[in-house]
Amino acid sequence: MDSNLNSPQRRLIDLRIEHGDLDAMIDRASDENPLDELLMRRLKKKRLGLRDEIARLERQLDPDQPA
């Protein structure tokens, strides 16, 4: 059971949730109360890092098949 909590599939799910939460937070913040430019850049950089990590895990779990 514990091995499922640390599996790459579980990590991918967690990253997607975190990315979605961060995306919603950025959208809300920019609509309601524009944050300072530096904070918005940091949040967007973190979101981009999460997206890159998600893509890396997806490639690891489902590698391209040779033609």
Long-range contacts (C-beta under 8 A, 24 or more apart in sequence): 8-57, 8-60, 8-61, 9-61, 11-57, 12-54, 12-57, 12-58, 12-61, 15-50, 15-53, 15-54, 15-57, 16-54, 18-50, 19-47, 19-50, 19-51, 19-54, 22-46, 22-47, 22-50, 23-47
